[in-house]
Every structure is written in structure tokens, then in C-alpha cells.
Amino acid sequence: MTDSCIAARARSFGAVADCYERFRPAPPGQAVDWALPTGAIDVLDLGAGTGAATRLLRERVPGKVVAVEPDARMRAVLVRRVPDVLAVGAVLRRSRSPMPPSTRSLSRRHGTGWISP
């Protein structure tokens, strides 16, 4: 599969972002509790979609939650639903990352196939 095909598929959910938010269940809170390292303060949520897991992360960490979602339509729903997190659509580079250097927690729930190493 070509890179352009993968990119098109990765953004295909944006066309139905409101329905995706309405019908896609959030992860269980216990799963988020299990995945967060003890003492996590700041979290980077990759492929945040409409923010189902982002909301749970926001409830659990005292610091900053940055949600990375490349699809603008999905990100628009996320911003409406979780306005107190920083939602970005660009690829992050450590030198320009909005995360503090102390960030030790990374959330990635679904969509691993959409992320290139």
C-alpha cells in the first residue's frame, strides 16, 4: 500500500467524525488507569481522534494533555468535547514539542497502523 493510500485511509473517519464520536465507545477507565504510569503528570495522546480517551486522561493527570490528531475534522470534534487540552494536527518534533521535557507518558489507543516510525 502506498503512503498516499495509507494517508487517505487514516483520514477517512473524519467524514463521519460526529457519528464516530457518538457511537464509538470510550476505553474503560480501568484500562486508562492501568496504562498510566504511577505519578504521570503530562501525557501525549497520539491519534486522539475525537477525544474519547483524551477526556479520561484529562481527568487523571494534573499536568498537560496534548492530543495529536492529524485529521482536522476529527480534531474539531475533539476541541469541542475537550476544550481544556492542547489539540495539534502537525507532526511533532521534540525540538518544537508543546510537551515539557519531563513528559513520561504517551497514550496510543487505536490506529497504530496509521503511524509511521
JOKAFEN-V272164 format. One record per residue. N is the residue number from 1. SS is DSSP state (helix for helix, strand for strand, loop for the rest). Layout:
# JOKAFEN-V272164
{{N | SS} {N | SS}}
This chain:
# JOKAFEN-V272164
{{1 | loop} {2 | loop} {3 | helix} {4 | helix} {5 | helix} {6 | helix} {7 | helix} {8 | helix} {9 | helix} {10 | helix} {11 | loop} {12 | helix} {13 | helix} {14 | helix} {15 | helix} {16 | helix} {17 | helix} {18 | helix} {19 | helix} {20 | helix} {21 | helix} {22 | helix} {23 | helix} {24 | loop} {25 | loop} {26 | loop} {27 | loop} {28 | loop} {29 | helix} {30 | helix} {31 | helix} {32 | helix} {33 | helix} {34 | helix} {35 | helix} {36 | loop} {37 | loop} {38 | loop} {39 | loop} {40 | loop} {41 | loop} {42 | loop} {43 | strand} {44 | strand} {45 | strand} {46 | strand} {47 | loop} {48 | loop} {49 | loop} {50 | loop} {51 | loop} {52 | helix} {53 | helix} {54 | helix} {55 | helix} {56 | helix} {57 | helix} {58 | helix} {59 | helix} {60 | helix} {61 | loop} {62 | loop} {63 | loop} {64 | loop} {65 | strand} {66 | strand} {67 | strand} {68 | strand} {69 | loop} {70 | loop} {71 | loop} {72 | helix} {73 | helix} {74 | helix} {75 | helix} {76 | helix} {77 | helix} {78 | helix} {79 | helix} {80 | helix} {81 | helix} {82 | loop} {83 | loop} {84 | loop} {85 | loop} {86 | strand} {87 | strand} {88 | strand} {89 | loop} {90 | loop} {91 | loop} {92 | loop} {93 | loop} {94 | helix} {95 | helix} {96 | helix} {97 | loop} {98 | loop} {99 | loop} {100 | loop} {101 | loop} {102 | loop} {103 | loop} {104 | loop} {105 | strand} {106 | strand} {107 | strand} {108 | loop} {109 | loop} {110 | loop} {111 | loop} {112 | helix} {113 | helix} {114 | helix} {115 | loop} {116 | loop} {117 | loop}}
